[in-house]
Amino acid sequence: MKKIIIIGKKGVGKTALFQQLIKHYSSPEIEKKSIKLNPLINHAESLIKIKDNFYKLIDTPAFAFAPQTEIEKGIKFQTENLLKTGDLILFNKLDLASENDFHSCRVLQPQYFLTISAEKGINLTKLMTQITTLLPSSAGKNPNQKEKELKLLIFGPPNSGKSTLMNYLLKENRSLATSVAGTTQEPVITWAVIDATLPLTKQILQIINLGERHNKPLIIIINKCDLIADQKLLMEEIKNRLKSLGYVPIIYLSALHGEKIKSLLKVLAKILEQSQKKLSKKGLAEVVEKMLLYHPPKYFKGNKLKVYFAKQEPGLVQAFIFFVNNPRWAHFSYQRYIVNCLRKNLGLEYLPIKVIFKKSS
């Protein structure tokens, strides 16, 4: 879908133009709640329809040519990178203060420039005609249809290097990264990033446990590895304090310098490969049979669990449904045994495994 990006200095009416276009060019095909704030740089996005063509309209933060604060610098750098991805740039009453400002705009190198004014909605029809002339048609596409994609969540304490890591991977500054702690207010894309230079606190461990709590595949990333001397000591401490997460891979890297990023991507590729693993019914039956013969269920409260057959549902969380005589007789220690056996025999060393017991009818 083509992107139309609105840029301008503070107070020039960018938001007014954004709202005018939404007001006059929304349609029944577009969800009513299509307007949203993007937490990457706090810009607003919405879909509009012009002559059966759908476009993504983006209203950026106020652009400062001479940023003074770290956050202003981050916003300027982020906006410049966003502009490079746009198909059409609207400069709304930019009011350039000097020739230098004009040249600063030119280096952004967007595909087209249009100078307009949003006051009272003047020339909107002319603007729309120019847009449909400049941009190829995207008619017939469902604007609300979601493409299949891998969603990756990067989370961790403030200033641990989450945005820097994402920026390095994307090869462009898609997230606002500055030296000010807490600049990025929300997680944007499930990797747990921790700062190797800081003590391993209870709060950090709780953050890491979020992945397990929500049953998501997890990689623990120890960032800023170039700033510490003994890497093994911290890894041993993490393993000792997070024994239930023994299957989770731990990667040391430096997001700032790009060190060991390839190791991280190899582990990610391995996780995706494991998510596609699925045994045949016969193969799974054989694994379950051997598992039960080697260590059969014990009596629990005077009753004994019987497993009749199992079913596998592959994915980033590998789920196994066991059809039994009574799910309540599956002791938690035996459930843990089953998970460990499945992980070992099926080569699922990096993925969370969910075991479900259902009463066989």
Buried (B, 14 or more C-beta within 10 A) or exposed (E): EBBBBBBBBEEBBBBBBBBBBBEEBBEEEBEEEBBEEBBBBBBBBBBBBBEEBBBBBBBBBBBBBEBEEEBBBBBBBBBBBBBEEBBBBBBBBBEBEEEEBEEBBEEBEBEEEBEBBBEEBEBBEEBBEBBBEBBEEBEEEEBEEEEEEEEBBBBBBEBBBBBBBBBBBEEBBBBBBBEBEEBBEEBBBBBBBBBBEEEBEEEBBEBBBBBBEEEBBBBBBBBBBEEBEEEEEBBEEBBEEBEEBEBBBBBBBBBBEEBBBEEBEEBBEBBBEBBEEEBEEEEBEEBBEEBBEEEEBEEBEEEEBBBEBBEBEBEBBBBBBBBBBBBEBBBEEBBEBBBBBBBEBBEBBBBBBBBBBEEBE
